[in-house]
Amino acid sequence: MTITSAAPDRTRVAIIGAAAGIASQHLQALAHLPAVQIVGMADIAAERVAARAAEHGCPWSTDHRQLLAEVHADLVVICTPHPLHAALAIDALRAGAHVLVEKPLAVTVAEGDAIVAAAAAAGKVVAVNFQQRFRPVIERARAMVLGGELGALVRVLCVEPWYRTQAYYASASWRGTWHGEGGGVLMNQGPHPLDLLCHLAGQPTLVWGRARTLGHQIETEDMAHALLEYAGGVPGYLYFSTVEAGLPRRMELVGDRAALEIVEDRVTLHRFAPALSEHRATSSELFGRPAVATEVLDAPGDGGGHLAVYQDLLDALATGRRPRCDAREALMSLELANAVIGSAVLGVPLALPLDRARYDAVLAGLRAGSSALPRD
């Protein structure tokens, strides 16, 4: 492995899992950043990583520790399957680098805790690639929530069908397995909407989860749904599936002052006059409702996708602020995913913060085949 030198004013980036399909999107984003230089790649797929490294004129290795020791990266990007995220992130932090890890942060919230602790000990930043936070529709919705336009939360809904064929699961041996993914739809397709749900509504305090394998020949769940309870008893519901197609994904946040709908790239705000609580208490009408003024806002675009994540992270490192989604933020959605699976297996509601040891035991049982998701 021949080490190349980088200009002193450029951020040195190394990529672990560089042969993965998702790595191409990271490389496309990095190509638009002149202040960045790719100084190394690592992957166990030697032929593929060698070819990709040759395209970018950087050294490569099948041993990520060797690469980290020799290239002295400022930032390490992790694009491997998620069961490897925690160990690789901690290795990168101990090597003195900041980290950007693909979603989800890890497989278990205990592993996520370990990443957060390692980042604190190293004095480094761990960001998570939740690029959907940068979508204009999400930024508009987030501004409404933070601006108090919704008022106190009344109800939450998140419905996300992500249809997949059996061929999709057969395309890689790790897909749809407890060892390879640590879950199905909740750990693969679900992290983005789970993150957006927590980003906009916060984390619930109680989860009643159900999960099933309905339409695919896989170990893990291809459908999951859960009743949620937020502080003060506010109800919520989520549903994720790789079996269903047809209707668009949607999220709803109903507040005391207004209700918010997000469907694809459209956000619809329904304002109440007066607020629900005020109208209930003061109206003399038996069946009267407050007036509703509806505003529809189209906010198309991905907000910059992976490039926006890198721009945000580099600015955060330069200014000392937190990136838009760091490891602590990413723990919320990971904990929620774990809680749905844990509740489904145990058959009981689970409170958050989640009992880490209890969930680790659930996942160990699923991997060992000594426990399973309920079957009808």
Order of alpha helices (4+ residues) and beta strands (2+ residues): beta-alpha-beta-alpha-beta-alpha-beta-alpha-beta-alpha-beta-alpha-beta-alpha-alpha-beta-beta-beta-beta-beta-beta-alpha-beta-alpha-alpha-beta-alpha
